[in-house]
Amino acid sequence: MAHQLKPSKTIHILLWVAQLVLALTFGWAALMKLFQPTATLAAMWPWAGQIPEAWVRVTGLIDLLGALGLVLPSFLRIQPKLTPVAAISIVVLMVCASIFHIARGEVAQIGANVVFAGIAAFIAWGRMNKAPIEPK
């Protein structure tokens, strides 16, 4: 029988930092999209003034769910397998956002999407394979 090594503390710390940074980023974006006037958002993100306001709010809700999913299941150790699911969902979201920007001729805008997708992929890989968190 093979002996399974315990994940290093370093990888746990790196994953938690990644989870918190991405959750804070998505949480901020969610609050902005949910509570700021569309005109304010359009000054930061031109696309926000060019699509229906309801869609902007929906993207805010999706961002909020992603932020919560990155942290709460692992922190509370209740269904922690949902953390990598949230991370994979964020990768998919960032691919869709990149396609949206490319279709609009805004290729220069996808840098953040690529970075966020990379961080989310690291979280998904780490929490599924390298350092999963056990439920209570």
C-alpha positions as CSV (number, residue, x, y, z in Angstrom):
1,M,0.0,0.0,0.0
2,A,1.4,3.4,-1.0
3,H,1.9,6.0,1.7
4,Q,0.2,9.2,1.0
5,L,2.2,12.3,1.9
6,K,0.5,15.1,3.9
7,P,0.3,18.3,1.8
8,S,2.9,20.9,2.8
9,K,1.9,23.9,4.8
10,T,3.3,26.1,2.1
11,I,0.8,24.8,-0.5
12,H,-2.1,25.3,1.9
13,I,-1.0,28.9,2.6
14,L,-0.5,29.6,-1.1
15,L,-4.0,28.2,-1.8
16,W,-5.6,30.2,1.0
17,V,-3.9,33.4,-0.2
18,A,-5.1,32.7,-3.8
19,Q,-8.6,31.9,-2.6
20,L,-8.8,35.1,-0.5
21,V,-7.3,37.4,-3.2
22,L,-9.7,36.0,-5.8
23,A,-12.7,36.1,-3.5
24,L,-12.0,39.7,-2.4
25,T,-11.6,40.7,-6.1
26,F,-14.8,39.0,-7.1
27,G,-16.6,40.3,-4.0
28,W,-15.6,43.9,-4.8
29,A,-16.7,43.4,-8.5
30,A,-20.0,41.9,-7.2
31,L,-20.7,44.8,-4.9
32,M,-19.9,47.3,-7.6
33,K,-22.2,45.6,-10.2
34,L,-25.0,45.1,-7.7
35,F,-25.1,48.5,-6.0
36,Q,-23.4,51.2,-8.3
37,P,-25.4,53.1,-10.9
38,T,-24.9,51.9,-14.4
39,A,-23.3,55.2,-15.4
40,T,-20.6,54.8,-12.7
41,L,-19.9,51.3,-13.9
42,A,-19.8,52.3,-17.5
43,A,-17.0,54.8,-16.6
44,M,-14.9,51.9,-15.4
45,W,-16.2,49.1,-17.7
46,P,-17.6,50.5,-20.9
47,W,-19.5,47.3,-21.6
48,A,-21.7,47.9,-18.5
49,G,-23.3,50.8,-20.2
50,Q,-23.9,48.9,-23.4
51,I,-25.9,45.9,-22.2
52,P,-29.2,45.8,-20.3
53,E,-28.8,46.8,-16.6
54,A,-30.4,43.5,-15.5
55,W,-27.5,41.6,-17.1
56,V,-25.0,43.8,-15.3
57,R,-26.7,42.9,-12.0
58,V,-26.8,39.2,-12.9
59,T,-23.0,39.2,-13.5
60,G,-22.7,40.8,-10.1
61,L,-24.7,38.0,-8.5
62,I,-22.5,35.4,-10.3
63,D,-19.4,37.2,-9.1
64,L,-20.8,37.2,-5.5
65,L,-21.6,33.5,-5.7
66,G,-18.1,32.8,-7.0
67,A,-16.4,34.8,-4.2
68,L,-18.5,33.0,-1.5
69,G,-17.8,29.6,-3.1
70,L,-14.1,30.1,-3.1
71,V,-13.9,30.6,0.7
72,L,-17.0,29.5,2.7
73,P,-17.0,25.8,2.0
74,S,-13.3,25.4,2.8
75,F,-13.4,27.8,5.8
76,L,-16.4,26.2,7.3
77,R,-15.3,22.7,6.2
78,I,-18.9,22.1,5.1
79,Q,-18.9,20.5,1.6
80,P,-15.3,21.8,0.9
81,K,-15.4,20.0,-2.4
82,L,-17.5,23.0,-3.5
83,T,-14.4,25.2,-3.4
84,P,-12.8,23.6,-6.5
85,V,-16.2,23.6,-8.2
86,A,-16.4,27.3,-7.6
87,A,-12.9,27.7,-8.9
88,I,-13.7,25.7,-12.1
89,S,-16.8,27.8,-12.5
90,I,-14.7,31.0,-12.4
91,V,-12.4,29.6,-15.1
92,V,-15.4,29.0,-17.3
93,L,-16.7,32.5,-16.5
94,M,-13.4,34.1,-17.4
95,V,-13.3,32.1,-20.7
96,C,-16.8,33.4,-21.4
97,A,-15.8,37.0,-20.4
98,S,-12.7,36.8,-22.7
99,I,-14.9,35.6,-25.6
100,F,-17.3,38.5,-24.9
101,H,-14.5,41.0,-25.0
102,I,-12.8,39.5,-28.1
103,A,-16.2,39.6,-29.9
104,R,-16.5,43.3,-29.1
105,G,-13.0,44.0,-30.4
106,E,-11.7,44.5,-26.8
107,V,-8.8,42.0,-26.9
108,A,-6.7,44.3,-24.7
109,Q,-9.3,43.9,-22.0
110,I,-8.8,40.2,-21.4
111,G,-5.6,40.4,-19.4
112,A,-7.4,40.4,-16.1
113,N,-9.7,37.5,-17.2
114,V,-6.6,35.4,-18.1
115,V,-4.9,36.2,-14.7
116,F,-8.1,35.4,-12.8
117,A,-8.6,32.2,-14.7
118,G,-5.1,31.2,-14.0
119,I,-5.5,31.8,-10.2
120,A,-8.8,29.9,-10.3
121,A,-7.2,27.0,-12.1
122,F,-4.5,26.9,-9.5
123,I,-7.1,26.8,-6.7
124,A,-9.1,24.1,-8.5
125,W,-6.0,21.9,-9.0
126,G,-4.7,22.5,-5.5
127,R,-8.0,21.8,-3.7
128,M,-8.8,18.8,-5.8
129,N,-5.4,17.1,-6.0
130,K,-2.6,18.7,-4.0
131,A,-4.2,19.9,-0.7
132,P,-7.9,19.1,-0.4
133,I,-9.7,20.2,2.7
134,E,-11.5,17.5,4.6
135,P,-15.1,18.0,5.7
136,K,-16.0,18.2,9.4
